């Protein structure tokens, strides 16, 4: 399963982030705010290969202000269910 593979990749870096235990909540919150595409990918910073994280990719329409507002709502709601989301879980909005 994707969540298990992503979590194992993060565990290998010494981080304690269990995506598998929160993926359903993350997907639910994401789809409520950004209906449509919701994909999870494992990424890292090429300049800092040990900096690994999960990106939630979404497609969304709306004004820039609306997208920023929903992004802020997403961050707040995610932090409520995933206390260690900061640095481990990131949102990527693709405007459509």
C-alpha positions in Angstrom: 0.0 0.0 0.0 1.2 3.5 -0.8 1.0 4.8 2.8 3.1 2.0 4.0 5.8 2.5 1.3 5.9 6.3 2.0 6.1 5.7 5.7 8.9 3.2 5.3 10.8 5.7 3.2 10.4 8.4 5.9 11.3 5.9 8.6 14.5 5.1 6.8 15.6 8.8 7.3 15.1 8.5 11.0 11.9 10.5 11.1 8.9 9.3 13.0 6.0 10.0 10.8 3.3 7.3 10.3 1.4 8.3 7.3 -0.4 4.9 7.2 -2.2 5.8 10.5 -3.5 9.1 9.2 -3.8 8.8 5.5 -7.6 8.3 5.5 -8.0 11.5 7.6 -5.6 13.4 5.4 -7.4 12.3 2.2 -10.8 13.1 3.7 -9.8 16.7 4.8 -8.0 17.2 1.4 -11.0 16.1 -0.6 -13.4 18.3 1.4 -11.4 21.4 0.6 -10.1 20.4 -2.8 -12.6 18.0 -4.5 -11.0 16.0 -7.3 -7.5 14.8 -7.7 -5.7 13.8 -4.5 -2.4 12.0 -4.9 0.5 11.3 -2.5 4.1 11.4 -3.6 7.3 10.9 -1.7 9.8 13.8 -2.4 13.1 15.1 -1.2 15.2 18.2 -1.6 18.0 17.5 -4.1 20.3 19.9 -2.1 19.4 18.1 1.2 18.7 14.4 0.3 17.9 13.6 3.9 15.1 16.1 3.9 12.3 13.8 2.8 8.5 14.4 3.0 5.2 13.5 1.5 3.5 15.8 -0.9 -0.3 15.9 -1.3 -0.9 16.9 -4.9 -4.3 18.5 -5.6 -5.9 20.3 -8.6 -8.1 23.2 -7.8 -9.9 26.1 -9.4 -10.6 29.5 -7.8 -9.0 32.9 -7.3 -5.6 33.1 -5.8 -7.1 34.3 -2.6 -9.6 31.4 -2.4 -6.7 28.9 -3.0 -4.6 30.5 -0.3 -7.6 30.5 2.1 -8.3 26.8 1.5 -4.6 26.0 1.8 -4.5 27.7 5.2 -7.7 25.8 6.2 -6.0 22.6 5.1 -2.9 23.3 7.2 -5.0 24.0 10.3 -7.2 20.9 9.9 -4.2 18.6 9.1 -2.3 19.8 12.2 -5.3 18.8 14.3 -5.1 15.2 13.2 -1.4 15.0 12.4 0.6 16.9 15.1 3.9 16.3 13.4 2.8 17.2 9.9 5.1 20.2 9.8 8.0 19.3 7.6 6.6 15.8 6.9 3.5 16.6 4.9 3.2 19.3 2.3 0.4 20.5 0.0 0.9 21.2 -3.7 -2.0 23.0 -5.4 -2.1 22.8 -9.2 -4.4 25.5 -10.5 -6.8 24.4 -13.2 
